[in-house]
Amino acid sequence: MSSRSIPISAISLVIVLAMLVVGCGTPAPPPAEPTPTSPEAVEPTATPVPEEVEPIIIGGVFNQTGWMATYDDPPRHGARAAVKKLNDEGGILGRPVELLEIDGKTDPAVVANAAIQLLEQGADFIVAPCDFDIGAPACIEAQKQGVACMSTCASSPLFNETVIGDLAFTLSEGCHGIGAVTAQMAWEFGWTKAYVITDLGWEYTRSLGDAFKWSWEKLGGELLGEDGYQPGDEDFSAHIARVKALEEAPDVILVACVMPEGATIFRQFRLAGIDTPLIASDGVDDPELVTAVGPENVYDIWYTTHAWFTEDAGPEYPEYIKYHEEVWGFPPDTGLAAQGWDVVTLFARAAERAGTTEGKAVAQEYEKMTEEPVLSGYVTWTPDDHVPTKPMVAIEVEGEEFRFLRWIEPPFMPPRDMFTK
């Protein structure tokens, strides 16, 4: 058989065409996967989407209506200012802080329902009103839910771990302590003969009057007599007559009272010509005191209270005043506002130390606090006493001026069990 030769040019053309077909019609193999150690192996980092952090909720039952508004609205102002400071500094446990408020309307039943509503909204902590009779129901409801609770200034020694529960605290010195401090203030002024007038309608005022009398006699003072009245009384002419009928005029008259009756007594005594020094406690810590008594009748009046609102009261006050002004547009004008600030601040400290807002853990941190510094001096709680040991301030009122005098600590105070039986 014969053979035929193929020109080289034709062969070359076929090879070129074949290469073109392969190059255009068949996808190139993928590049080799980069090894884990190669730079190409590093995944690009996407901008993380921040997760929404659940806030820590503080539930505040503040009586904004009724006679208790005098004692609850200032702490509400202080509490909100403290929350602003906490959030400026990163919150609590890295979470923002939210303050929810409900008006307790100076009604124990409304206060209890308000606490229940706040707990249903997820409150991690409850701030209770400034009174045992009105405020205790809030802490009772918190106790049921395992949530820590603190009153801004309930002074009854009954506001304790036994009567309410192990998660309930108050920031106020007990009435037994307030009575002792007030007696000490009077004694330091050089007075030795006292007369006592007590509002018999409230646990707070009854305990205060009894504690003053106990402390006064312990100091060596003489009690010339005592009198009482009921909430809502407006005519104190009979009380005035009994004081004027005393064989010996007292050096000082203690009025264990709340507003507005306290101011009414001061005014009527002054208008009746009784110039005896008048003393009271935080029950008259109200900027409206001067207006109610009348500036011309405001002289030789002193009272004790938990804290104050001027820079001379302590080194931490300028910052507190600044935040109060930022939040509310005006500075504090009563010592009670600092109580709200301190309650929120102490909860933050306890939660940070415990690493949780769980009620039992927070309560245990409170119980470890010994002379814990706060605007209201310092505070000490123990597992056996949730009514703290703390100093108070002495205030003088003259004309339209309130003057901070000094911090006072009593050398002794009546035993708590005198007021808890």
BELRA-V304528 format. One record per helix or strand of 2 or more residues. SS is the DSSP state (h for helix, s for strand). FROM is the first residue (numbers start at 1). LEN is the number of residues. If there is no record, write none. Layout:
SS_FROM_LEN, SS_FROM_LEN
//
This chain:
h_8_18, h_39_3, s_56_7, h_69_20, s_97_7, h_108_13, s_125_4, h_132_13, s_148_4, s_168_3, h_175_14, s_193_7, h_203_17, s_222_8, h_237_8, s_252_5, h_261_11, s_277_4, h_282_3, h_289_5, h_295_3, s_301_5, h_311_3, h_317_12, h_337_18, h_359_9, s_372_3, s_377_6, s_385_5, s_392_7, s_401_8, h_416_3
//
